[in-house]
Amino acid sequence: MARGGGRRTRKHRPFWMEFPLLVGIALILALLIKTFLVQAFSIPSDSMQNTLQKGDRVLVDKLTPWFGSEPERGEVIVFHDPDGWLDGVAVDPPNAFQEALSFIGLMPSAEEKDLIKRVIGVGGDTVECAGDGPLKVNGKALDEPYVFPGNTPCSNDPGGSFEVTVPPGRLWVMGDHRQASSDSRYHTDDRNDGMVPVDEVVGRAVVVAWPVGRWSTLPIPDTFKTVPAAPGTN
């Protein structure tokens, strides 16, 4: 007796059984994106005004460094605390919801001591500023419309005026709010002479994602395109 040739109908599992699997896949994807592609970072201070405001959320490109690309002059970067720059800075403990968002990369971890500044000099560059400025890189004076209104490029306070040559594999960083930024200028007595090791860079901040009314990209200012190469570099 011939058997029927019809195909068996595949039984679908109920949604309540598939839901945990879907959640698990979503969490794995979120963690992969956080680890290798992009991560949100909350601006913790006023040191990057007016480019960034305290409480802004930026998206940080973590993918490019995986291909060997190093930060360039003018980029806004997020980096790990290189040598106690955040010592003594109080951190509010996160609630359970914030911890969950941090886990999947929608908020930075409160335990991660990260900072955000603008790259001014890269390996081989000579960066200098005296009195009220201007700030110079390899002898070229920068036009800095991004500096906080009313600020001067540097100042006469201890550390405010300087001349440094950046070693290979290091970065000289400064905040856009020059008179309210504890940046490379004020950490020249640390083990890195105020520089940020390239290995400590998390990634480049590329977009202001929140609040919605402040959505914008963070391009490299044109003035950095006119800086001559440091002697002995390509």
Residue pairs with C-beta under 8 A, 6 or more apart in sequence:
27 104
30 104
30 105
31 103
31 104
31 105
33 39
33 105
34 104
34 105
35 62
36 62
36 63
36 66
37 61
37 62
37 63
38 59
38 60
38 61
38 62
38 63
38 105
38 203
39 59
39 60
39 62
39 105
39 108
39 202
39 203
40 57
40 58
40 59
40 60
40 105
40 106
40 107
40 108
40 209
41 57
41 58
41 59
41 60
41 78
41 108
41 114
41 116
41 202
41 205
42 55
42 56
42 57
42 107
42 108
43 52
43 53
43 54
43 55
43 56
43 57
43 58
43 116
44 54
44 115
44 116
45 54
45 180
46 53
46 54
46 177
46 180
47 116
47 117
47 175
47 176
47 177
47 180
47 181
47 182
47 183
48 76
48 116
48 117
48 118
48 175
48 176
48 177
48 181
49 148
49 176
49 177
49 180
50 146
50 148
50 149
50 176
50 177
51 76
51 118
51 146
51 176
51 218
52 58
52 76
52 116
52 176
52 205
52 208
53 214
56 208
56 210
56 211
56 214
57 208
57 209
57 210
57 211
58 76
58 78
58 116
58 205
58 206
58 207
58 208
58 209
58 218
59 205
59 206
59 207
59 209
60 78
60 202
60 203
60 204
60 205
60 206
61 203
61 204
61 205
61 206
62 202
62 203
63 203
64 203
64 204
65 201
65 203
70 122
70 198
71 77
71 119
71 122
71 171
71 198
71 201
71 204
72 119
72 122
72 220
72 224
73 119
73 120
73 121
73 122
73 125
73 137
73 220
73 224
73 227
74 118
74 119
74 220
74 221
74 223
74 224
75 118
75 119
75 204
75 205
75 220
76 116
76 117
76 118
76 119
76 204
76 205
76 218
77 116
77 117
77 118
77 119
77 171
77 173
77 201
77 202
77 203
77 204
77 205
78 114
78 115
78 116
78 201
78 202
78 203
78 204
78 205
79 114
79 115
79 116
79 117
79 173
79 196
79 200
79 201
79 202
80 112
80 113
80 114
80 115
80 200
80 201
80 202
81 113
81 114
81 115
82 187
82 190
82 192
82 195
82 196
82 197
82 200
83 187
83 190
83 191
83 192
84 190
85 115
85 182
85 187
85 190
86 113
86 115
91 110
92 110
93 110
94 102
94 107
94 110
98 107
98 110
101 107
102 108
102 109
102 110
108 114
114 202
116 205
117 173
117 174
117 175
117 181
117 183
117 184
117 196
118 146
118 173
118 174
118 175
118 176
119 171
119 172
119 173
120 127
120 135
120 137
120 172
120 173
120 174
120 184
121 127
121 137
121 164
121 166
121 171
121 172
122 166
122 171
122 172
123 166
123 167
123 168
123 169
123 170
123 171
123 230
123 233
124 165
124 166
124 168
124 229
124 230
124 231
124 232
124 233
125 137
125 138
125 165
125 166
125 172
125 227
125 230
126 137
126 138
126 139
126 163
126 164
126 165
126 166
126 230
127 135
127 136
127 137
127 162
127 163
127 164
127 165
127 166
127 172
128 135
128 136
128 162
128 163
128 164
129 135
129 136
129 153
129 154
129 160
129 161
129 162
129 163
130 154
130 161
130 163
131 154
131 155
131 156
131 161
132 152
132 153
132 154
132 155
132 156
133 152
133 153
133 154
134 141
134 142
134 144
134 153
135 141
135 142
135 144
135 153
135 154
135 174
136 142
137 224
137 227
138 227
138 228
138 229
138 230
138 231
139 228
140 226
140 227
140 228
142 153
142 223
142 224
142 227
143 223
144 153
144 221
144 223
145 221
146 176
146 221
147 153
147 176
147 177
147 178
148 176
148 177
148 178
148 179
148 180
151 177
151 178
151 179
152 178
152 179
153 178
154 160
154 161
154 162
154 178
154 185
155 161
155 178
155 179
159 185
159 186
159 188
160 185
162 185
162 188
164 172
164 184
164 188
164 193
164 194
166 172
166 195
167 195
169 197
169 198
169 199
170 192
170 195
170 196
170 197
170 198
171 195
171 196
171 197
171 198
171 201
172 184
172 194
172 195
172 196
173 183
173 184
173 196
174 181
174 183
174 184
174 185
175 181
175 183
183 194
184 194
184 195
184 196
185 194
186 194
187 194
188 194
205 218
206 217
206 218
207 215
207 216
207 217
207 218
208 214
208 215
208 216
208 217
208 218
209 215
